[in-house]
Structures are given as C-alpha cells and as structure tokens.
Amino acid sequence: MNEITASMAGTVLQVLVSEGDKISEGQVVIMLESMKMEIPIESEQKGKIASIKVDIGDFVNEDDVLLVLE
C-alpha cells in the first residue's frame, strides 16, 4: 500500500477526499494549517483512497501518515 504523509507539522484544516475516492497525481487531498498559513498536501500518484488516518482538527507531525491508497 502507498501512503500520503504530512510535509510539515500542522493542524488538519480540511480533508478534501473520502474513502473510496479515486484521485489523480497532483490533486490536493488535505489542507493543513501551520503558522497561520494554509499548506496544501498533494498526492504524488494516482490511486484510490483506502483509508483516512486523520480528522479535522488533529495535529500532525512531519511524515505522519494522513491517507492510505490501495
């Protein structure tokens, strides 16, 4: 399985996909907030969302797993 991870520490502001969604390379899947800036997290590959590992409001650290792809 492939994972999408946080590029930096921050708070999950938006989850823009749902389990089962098909995504494309470069698609923004999660928005983080860090130091009052919005940080888009993009998928580096196409795939299908197998599971979402975070909820809105969760604090994540750099390299934490956000989403798992099939």
C-alpha angles and dihedrals in degrees: 000000000000126000136207111215136192114268091206141001116280149114121287105248100172138004104208098186138053132217109279095028118134112228135192132223110277094020115142106239104168136020118213127193117217127165089351091302126115112234117196116215111210129196113247091206142022120261147113124286108247097176142351113225099189140054131212108279096028117133113227132189127222111287094016112144111254103170137010120215126207 
